[in-house]
């Protein structure tokens, strides 16, 4: 059945995307199943996106641009669409995260979003957002594109050891997530350090936080409460949190020892012996 629903293009980026897709498809003289065959997807998927019932991916948008010869219009628009699927209070941070030259984060509860696997993200987001889970997972994974850019940001991550022991999604999900963290041990722009339980009291006891530094704009401190994010560029706050982060890094294990801890927890808690590194 063909999906027909009139959209208000000004209602949201997703509605605008859907209305433009329908307009240009009809101008090309194609129905939904015909365009679906060109894009190697179902006509139903085309209809769901045209009616703002499903969020498009970047891959879909690239194929759509090629099929309808739109000079990259949908590929440019999809970033805005995906960002709009994030919680409203988080969207401003996500935009700044994408522009930052340096990201320094301490995470007390979970793996940082930029380093999460899809399955781990799905388990985390599914706790309170089961009705929008697919769209939110796509949006979170899209944030990680910045690590694959030609000039990615420098990302320094300190994780509390408890993050490794907190079982999110089951043993298999955790095995894959810890293996994913190990994959960054030799990354030129990503540094992962573990803050062990033996560190005792530390500045991160106040909660997770992220420092964003830019080439030209002022530094930003970001932290979260239950349902909101807080950002500030106050120089004294930035100064204090920068010192706190330096102390966390000093108390954390080295890059190599952090990898050894991750491997040990993976083996002992989740029943997996990592493959030896290839020389």
N, C-alpha and C positions, 0 to 999 in steps of 0.2 A: 504494500500500500504506500502511495506517495505521501510524504509528510508535508502538510500545508499549514502554515501558521504565520500570520503577519507579525513581523517584528518591528519594534521601534529602534532604529539604528542608534539613537542617542541614549538608549537605556543602559548600555554597558558595552565594553569592547567585544564581548562574545556575541552580543546581538548585532553589532555592526559587522563583525566578521561574517555571521550567518546571512545577513541581508545582502552583503556584497557578493557572497558566494552564489546566492540564488540569482541576483541580478545578472552577473557575468555569465553564469551557466545558461540562463535563458537567452541572453544575447548571442551566445554561441550556438543556439539551437539544439541544446542537449537536454534530455531529461535526466533524472537522477540515476537510473540504472546505467544509462549510456556513459555518463561521466564516471560512475563507479568502475565500469569496465576499463576505462582509460587509466584510472588511478590504481587499478588492482585492489579495489575494495568493493563493498556492497553499496547498492543504491540506498539501502536503509541508513548506512553510515552518513552518506551525503545528506540525507533528509534530517538526521539527528543534529548534524552540525548546522544546517540551514535554519533549524528551528531552535537553536541555542540549547539543545538538550544534551549535547556532548561537546567536550573541549577538543579542538584540533591539536595535533602534534606538529612539531617543526618539520618532520619528515613529510607528513601529509601536506603541509603548506608549500613545501618546496616542489612536490609533485604537482600540486594544484597550479602554482605559478607557471610551471613548464607547460601544463596541459592547456591553460587558458591564456598563456602568453601575457602575463600581467606585469612583467618586468620586476618581479620580486615583491609585489605589493603585499601578498599574504605572508611571505616570509618575514617581512618587516612588522606586520601587524600582530603576528602570533605571539611575539614576546610580551606585548601589552596584554593580550588575552590571557596568557598563562599567569602573568603577575597578578591579574585581577582575580584569580582563583585562590590566591593566598588570603589569609585573614586580613581584613581591612587595616588593622593596626600594625600588621607586619609589612605591608607593601612598601612603605617609605624606606624601611630598613633594607629590603631586598633590592631596591633601586640603588641605594648607596653601596651595598655590598658589591654590586656589579661594577661600580666605578672605582672602588678602593684599590690602591696600589699595595697596601699592606693590611693584613687581617691578623690580629692576635686574639685568640679566644681561649677562655678557660671554661670547661663544661663539667659540671658536677653530677649530672644525672644521665645524660644521653650522649651518644656520638654526635659531633657537630653535623649539621644538616648537609654541608658540602661534602662530607665524607661518608654519608649513609648509603647503604645499598638500597635498592628498590624494595626488597622484601622487608628490611628493617624499617624503612620509612613507612611502609604500608601498615606494619604492626603498630607503630607509634601513632600514626594519624587515625587509624581505625578505632582507637579507644573512644573518641568522642565525635567522629565525623563519618560514620559508616555510609550515610546517604550521599556524600560527596567525595568518597574515598578515592576513586579512580582519578578524578580531576585534580585533587590536591596532591596526589602522588606524582602525577605528570608535572605539576607546577614545581614541586620540590626537586625533582630530578633535573628540571630545566635550569634551576639555579646553578647546578654543578658545571654547566657549560663554560663558566669563566675559568675553570682550571685547565681547560683544553685550548684556550686562546693562544695566539702567537706570543702575546705578552701577558701571561697570567699574573695575578697578584701573588705576592709572597704570603703564604699562609702558615702561621705558627699555631699549633693546637696543643694545649695541655688538657689531658683528660684525667679525672679522678679514677683511681683504680676500680672504684665501685661500678663504673660504667661497663667494665669487662664482665663483671659478675652478675649484673642485672639482666636476667634472661628476658629478652624481647623477642617474641615470636617463636620461641622454641630453639632446640639445639642446632638444627640445621641453619636457621636464620643467623644465629650467633656465630656459628663456625664460619659462614660465608662473610659475615660482617667483620670479624676479626682478621680473616684472610685479606679482606679488602684493605683494612688498616695497614697490614704488613706490606701490602703492595706499594705503599708510599714511603717505605724506609729509605729508598735511594732516589726519591723524587727531588729534582733540583730546587723546586720552589715550595715544597710542602714539608713541614717538620712536625712530627707527632711525638709528643713526650707524655709519659704516664707519671702521674703523681701518686706514689705508693701510699698504702695505708700507714706505713711506718713514718711518714712525714709528720704525723700528728696534727696539731693545730696549724692553720695556714691562712693566708689572706682570702682564699677562695671560699672559706666557710660562710661568707656573706652571700654567696650565690654565684651563678654563672654570669659571665660578662664578656663582651667583645669590644676591642679597640680597633677602629677603622682609621687608617691614615691615607691621605690623598697626596697627589703630586703638588696640587696647588691650593686646595680647600683646607679649612681647619680640621683637626682631628675630631673624631666623634666617639663617644662611649655609648654602647648599647647594652641594655639589660632588660629582663622580662619579669613581669609578675604573672598571675594566673591567666588573665585575659587581655593583657596590654603590653606594649613595648615602650621603653623609655629611652630617649636619646638626648644627649647633651654635648655641647661643645665648650662648656665652662672650663677655662684653662686650669683652675685649681683641681677640679675633679679629674680632669685628664691626667694631670701631674700625679695625683695620688694613685689612681688606678694603674698608671704606667709603672710606678714603683712596685705596686702590688703584683703586677704581672711579671716583672723582673724577678721578684722573690719567688713566685710560683715556679718559674723556669729553673731557678737555682735549686729549688727543693725537689724538682722532678728528676726522674731518671734520664740518663743520656739517651740519645736516639737509639743507640745499639742496645742498651739495657732495657729500654722501653719495648723494643721489638722482642727481646727475650722474654719479658714478662707476658706480652700478648700471646706468644707462642706457648708458654707454660699454661696459661689459663685456658687457651684453646684446647690443649691436650688433656689437661686434668679435669676441666669442668664440662667440656663439650665433646670429649671423646675423639679427638683428631690429632694425629701426628703430622705436622706440616712436612711437605716434601723438602729435601735438602736443596739449598740454592745451587744453581748451575754455575760452575766456574767459568 
